[in-house]
Amino acid sequence: MNNPKKRYAIVGTGARAGLYIEGLATTYADVAELVGLCDLSQTRMDWYNRQLTTRLGRPPLPTYRAHEFDRMIAETRPNVVIVTTVDCTHHEYITRAMALGCDVITEKPMTTDLDRLRAIFDAIDATGRQLRVTFNYRYAPAYSRFRELLMAGVVGRPLLVDFSWMLDTSHGADYFRRWHREKVNSGGLLVHKATHHFDLVNWWIDSHPQSVFALGSLSFYGKANAEARGEHYGYVRYTGEPAARTDPFALDLTSKEVLKGLYLEAEAETGYLRDRNVFGEPITIEDTMAVTARYANGALLSYSLVAYSPWEGLRIAITGDRGRIEMEIVETVTHLLSDAEAASAAASKGPFERAHIRVYPMFGQPYDEPVPTGEGGHGGADPRMLDDLFLPNPPADPLGRAASHIDGAASVLVGISANQSMQTGRLVHIADLFDLEGRRSREMSCASARGL
């Protein structure tokens, strides 16, 4: 007898939802069924239904406005709810979906602050439902290979992690056009964006953070910084502004059907402007950040994030008691995707442009390590993550790439602590905010008792 298809519903139908809608409607249609869409905007849901019918030859899906979330669950009976809403609302849909009997897959970051984090854990305790966090970078072949090398002991015991991430003036600037620019929505880039990076560190060195100190500033974007450089931008947004035509930071929402359909045409319903001037107001997040952290295994982290670099990617070095490993990734930012590509990938990045790993053994000769590549969004990560999420029996994974709510908390707590440190000027001990190690130990004991 064939197993019934697992049923999924999606809440939040901005661009990122396209990754899941496309996958469930095509690659995984034999084993999974997308049964409903929920959003603040009927226009956005209608746009995706047109993509399903005209481009993919699939029937349209039932649609529900945000206030009809409970009705969607009752009528479509999903097993799993996928949450791709604004970050500060993730907890609302995670906890409500669990209360209504569903497991949840959520986009990163899991949430944005301590109260919301506690609400999610309370819901998991009360319902016993499962939560997966979509840290797709774990699945990028280059980052997976880095993990394999560390697991093989090429550096011995990790002692120091030196990690720099550069966001360029296309991708980095985009956070300052969108809702992310207000910390109340996103938690700032140390929560929204760096959650990827802190998760990679946690996963690579197989440990969790204990204490965090951070500094940050809005140094490049924003009205005051532009005027200090002698630059003046009088417009609130870019679309329809003649003065913005020569602005290298401008984004015209009429330039792509996906931008027009998901955002420009939805403005009357939502009031959301997708193309705000990056040198306007208000902007309440930082664009220049430095973080230091100590881990439970004794390792130290030095991390920096800049959102206005001429190139995009990372440089990381991990030094241990037996050697050092370094990696440089130059990413390909693909905001200029065709409409078809944008509609299907809904990703800002394709395959990596360049990747290099070099190992320096203690008292040995350094050598370059071949770096595997992959097709698809985020350096080949997205297709592999979707397999892990949606296949009923995904391949065994010795790298442990599937991320739980514990992993989601371990990552976001670095950003939450960093925000608190920037406010107070003090070192923040994570145990004073949230008992992460206690929760992790209890989860491991429960898993062991279940034979997992």
N, C-alpha and C positions, 0 to 999 in steps of 0.2 A: 504494500500500500504506500502510495506517495505521501510524503509529509506535506501538510498544508503550507502555503506561502506565509512567511512572516509579514505582518501588516505594519506599515509605517505612516505616520503623519508628520508634517513639517509646520512649525510655527516660526514665522519670520521669513519673508520671501524677497529679501534683497538679493544682491548679486551672489553672495556666497551660497545661498540655497541652491543655485543652479547646479553645483557639483553633485548634490545628492539627488535632485530631481532628474537630471540626465542619467545618472548611474542606475537609479531604480527603474527608470522607464526603458532602459536598453540592456546594459550588461547583466543586470541582476533580475530581469523581469521574470525569469523562470523560477526563481526561488524567493522573490520578495515582491510585495505589492505596495505601491504608494496610494493611500486611500483618501487623503485630504490635505488641504492647504489652509493656513490661518495667518492673517496679517492685519495690520491697521488699515492697509490700503487694498481696496477691491481692484484698483487699477493694476497693481503689481501682480496680484494673483491671476487676473485676466491675461496679462502679458505672458505669464508662464503657461497658462492653458492654451494660448495661441501657439506657443512653441511646441507644446505636446502634440497638438492636432495637425499643424501645418508642416512642421519640420520632422517630427518623429512618427507621425501617423498613429498617435495614441489618443484614446478618448480623453476629454477634459475631466478634471478632478472636481469634486465638491469643494466649495470655498466657504470660509467662515471668517467673519471679522473678529478682531482680537477679543471683544467682549463675548463672543460665542465659542470660546475655547472649550468649555465644558460640553456644550452641545456637539461640537465636532467629535470629542472623545466618545460620547454616548452613541452617536449615529454611525460613525465610521469604525469604531472598535479597533483601534490600532494596538498592536503589542508594544510598539516603541514609538516615542515622540522624539523628533529631531529638533533641537532648539538652535536657531540661527538668528535670534533677535539682537537688539542692542544689548551690549554687555551687562548693563545695570539691571536688565529685566530677566536675565537668564534664570535667576533663582525663582522668580515667580512661576515660570512655566515648568521648571524642573520639579519643584515641590508640588505643584498642582497636578501635574501628570502622574507623579508617584501616588498621590492621594487617590487618584482615579484608577489606579491599578496598572500603570504603564511603566516599563523601563524607559530610560532616557539616554540619548546621545546628545551631547552638547558641544557646540563650537567652543574653542578657547577664547578668552580665559573662562574658567568655570564660573567665576563671579568676580566682583570688584572690591568687596570690603568684608570686614569681619562679621558683621551682623548677617549679611547675606550668606556667607560661608557657613555660619552656624545653622542657619535655617535649612540649608541643603543637607547637612549632616543629621539634623533632627528628623528630616523627612526620610532619609535612608534608614535611620534607626526605627522609626515608627512603622514604615511600610515594608522594609526588607527588599525594596526594588533596587535595581542595578543602574549605575551611571557610568557611561564611558565618555572620556574627554578626547576630542579629536586633535591630538598632537601629531599632525601629519609629518612634521619634519623627522620624527623617529624613523619613518619609512623611506626616507631618501637614501638611495644606495650608498652615497658617500658617507652620510652620517652613520648608517648602519655599519659600514666597514670600520669607521673610527671606533665604534663601540666594540666590534669584534677584536680589534687590536688591543684595546685596553683590557678586555676580558682575558685575552691571551697573555697578558702580563708584560707587554713591551716596555712599560714604564715602571713596573712594580707597583708599589702602593702610591696612589696619587697624593701629592703634597701641595701643589700649587696649580691653579687654573687661571690662565691669563686670556681673557676673551673680549674681543672688540667686535661690535656689529655696526656696520655702516648702512644707513638708509639713504638713498640718493634723492635728488631734487625732483624726481618723478614720483616714486613710491612713497618716500618719506614725506614729501609735501602733501600727499593725498590725505594723510591723517589730519592735516591742518585745514583741509577743505570740508571735511565731513564732521559728523557728530562726535568723533573721537576727540576733537579739539577742546571739548569741555570735560574736565575730569569727573564731574558728576555722572557722566554717561559711560566713560571708558575706564576710569581709574588711572588715566594717564598711560603713557607708553611703557612704563615699567610694569604695569599690569597687563595692558592689552597686547602689546607687541613682545615685550621681553619675557612674557610667560612661556613663549616658545623656547627662548634661549636658556632660561633657568631650568626648564624641564629637560632640555638636552644635557645640561651639566649634571643635574640630579641623576639622570639615566646613565650617562657615560661613566660617572665615578661611583655609581650605585650607593648614593648616600643622600641624606636630607639636610637642609640648612638649619643652623641653630641660632645664629646671630647675624645682624645686618646693619651696615652703616651706609648712608647714601648722601650724595650731593647732586643738585640738579638746578637747571635754570632754563628760562626761555631766552635764548641768546641770539637767534637768527630770525625766526618768524615773528609775526605780530606787528602791530602798528608802530609801537615805540622803537623797535629795533630797525625797522625800515626807515623811519624818519631820522634816526641817528646816523644812518648812512647817507642821508640826503635824498631818500626815495619817498615818493608820495603816491599813494593809490587811493583814489576817492570812491571807488566802487565797492559795493558790498559783495557782489558775486561776479562771475565771469560771463556766463551765457547772456547774449544780447547786449553786451557792453562794448561799444566801438573802441573805447580807450584800452580795452583788455586784449585787443587783437594781436598786439606785439609783445604781450606779457608772457615770458617763458613759463610762468607758473600757472597760466590760465588753463581751464578745462571747460570746453564748450559741450554742453549736454545735448546739443543737436548733432554732434559729430558722429555719434554711433547710435544705432537704433536701440541697443540694449540700455544705454544711458537715458535716452529719451523715454523709452517705455517704462523702465523701472523707477525713474526718478523725476524727470521733468514733468511728465504727464500725471504723476501722482502728487504733485505739490499742492493742488487744491484740496486734497483729502488730508494730507499729513502736515503741511506747512514746513516740510523738511527741504532745505536747500543743500544739494549735493556738491555745489560748486562755489563755496564761499571763498572769499579772498583770503589767502594765507597771510596777508599783511593787514588784515582787518581786526576787528574786535567782536566778541570776546574770545580770547584763547587762554585757557587756564591750565594747560599741560606744559610740560617741559619738552625741549628739543635737544638738550645736551645733558647727559646723565652719567654718573660714575657710582658704582656700587662695590662695596667690599663685604664679603660674607665668610663665616666660618661654618664648616660642615661637621656633622656628627662623627665622621671618620677622621677628623683632624685636618682635612684639606682646607686651604684658603682659596677664595675666589676674588679675582680682580676683574670687574666687568665694566665696559663702557658702551654707551649707545648714543649715536649722533644721527639726526634726522635730516641733514642737509649736505651729505657727502657727494662728491662728484662721481663716485661709483658705489655699487651696492654689493654687499656680501659680508664675509666674516674672516677674521683671523683668530685662531685659537691655538694655544700651546698648553699642554699638560705635562708638568715635570713631576717625576716620582723618584723613588729611592733606587731605581734601576735604569733610568733614562728619561727621555723627553720625546714627545710626539707633537708635531705641528701640522696644522691644516689651514689652507687658504681656499676660500670659495668665492668666485665672482659670479653673481647671479644675473640672469637675464630677466630684466623687467619688461613685461609684455602688455603694458597698458594700451598699446596700439593694435591689439588683436582685432581681427575682423569680427563682424557681428556674430557670425556662426560660431567662431572660436570662443568669443566672450560668453555667448549664451550657453555653450556646452561646458566650458572649463570653469567659468566664473572665478578664475584665479588670476592674480596679478603677475605670476611668475611661471615660466616654462622650464625646460631643461637648463641646468647650470651651464654658464658660458665657459667656466674653467674651474678645475678642482685639482688640488695638489696636496699630498700627504707625505711628510718626511719623518722618519724615525731616527732618533739619536740614542743608540744604546750607551749606557755608562761604560766607558773604557773600550768601546767598540767603534766600528766604522759606520757612519750614517748611511742611510739608504732611502730611496724613494719607494713608496708603496703604491702599487697600481690602484687607481680609484675607479670603482664600477660606476657606470652611468645608467640612466633610465629615462624613458620617454614619459611625458605627462607633466602635469603641473607640479611646481615646487620641487624641481630636480628629480622627477620620477616618483615622488612620494605619494601623490594623490591616488593613482590607481592601486597601489599596494595597500594603502590604508582602507580604501573602499572594499577590497577583497576581504580584509580582516574584519570589517564591520558587517558585511552583508552575506558573505558565503556561509552556508549552514555549517560547513566543516572546513574552516580555513586551515592551511598548512601549519604544522607545528612550528613554533617560533622560539628558538633558544635565546633570542635577543630580548624577549619580553617587551615587545613594542606596544602592545595594547595598554592604554593608559586608563587607570581607574580614578575614582574620586579622590583617593589618597594621593595619587600622582598630581591630579589637578590642584589639590590643596597645597602640596609641597611646592609647586611652582608659583601659584598666585600669592602664597604667603611671603615669598621674597619681595615681590612687588608691593604688597600691602605694607610690609615692614619698612621697605625703602621709602614709601610715601610718608610714613610716620617719622622716619629718621630725618627726612628732608624738612619736615615741619618743626621738629624739636631740636635738631642738631645733635641728637644723642644716638648711641648704639642701641639697637632694639633686639631684645631676646625673644625669639619666636615663641618659646614656651610660656612667656608672660601673656601672649595674645591668644594662643590656641595650642591645645595639647596634641600636636601632630604626632610625636613619637608614641604617645600612649595609644592614639587611634590606630597608628600603623601596626603596633604590636598586637592589639586586639584583633585587627583584621587578619593578620598573619596566623594568629592562633585559631581563629574561626575557619580559615581556609584549610589549615592543617587538619582540623577536626573533621572537615568534610572530605578529606582526601584529595584536595586540589593541589 
